[in-house]
């Protein structure tokens, strides 16, 4: 039996770091939006290039396995070299890839990740074979025997599986963690309500939470609390909203938690959300409270953004625990100094 099975996308990723970018910001009284700008028609020098594997299914599976969970992944890739590379990369992380599905009808998904001088990124994605995952591709009996199921974003024809997987897992006593994607968010809260009743923990970033719940953005804390409450009322046992360098907020039906992002030198934000979510699930698997698990998630995300690529900075369980403990000791020292 597996500790966890991750279902989601698998892509070959080309990471492109370009320092000569510009950020164009548009603001109103409710929110701000940023656009990544490159000079139109210009030939732009690339400062760093990395080719690796990505997609929510493989990124989270890598964290689960590196942190010690018995992990399998269900992803669909093409009968091509990128598909081979994705499988080999996960096997190096001790992820069981026997549940992978290969197809000759679609190429493996592909992404180009453009990282600017701030470390933030814009992603150009062709989802490829990941969108063609079908009910016949899912090892339902194996899922029913897993302790956890992680369902990442699903698009194309595969999107119809998102709620089915959650409900199936919940009805078979499997703890279910989810990270809805753009297709699910566009459908809105009502369309996911049945699935959310079987959800152990949901992860969304702040903008995704606005879209899913329909709450209007505001510059105060009231909107976050309202979104946490709406998702909890919809049936999620634990709700987590991430906000990048602003940290994360969680709600377990009893208490609200605000966990700051750990200070780090940001090289690239690619994979930060996957790293946070997966490590948080590992914390819950080990019996930690929600706020303690969120700290483990923040530690893993902080390490990932300090490296180029989505998998290079993933921590082991021991490393994440030491990181959180060391930061706690440093904060205590700083508080003592302040008191004096």
Buried (B, 14 or more C-beta within 10 A) or exposed (E): EBBBBBBBBBBBBBBBBBEEBEEEEEEEEEBEEBEBEBEEEEEEEEEEEBEBBBBBBBBBBBBBBBBBBBBBBBBBBBBBEBBBBBBEBBEEBBBBBEBBBBBEEBBBBBBEBBBBEEBBBBBEBBBBBBBBBEEEBBBEEBBBEBBBBBBBBBBBEBBEBBBBBBBBBBEBEBBBBBBBBEBBBEBEBEEBEBBBBBBBBBBBBBBBBBBBBEBEBBEEEEBBBBBBBBBBEBBBBBBBBBBBBEBBBBBBEEEBBEBEBBEBEBBBBBBBBBBBBBBBBBBBBBEBBBBBBBBBBBBBBBBBBBBBBBBBBBBEBEBBBEBBEEBEEEEEEEEEEEEE
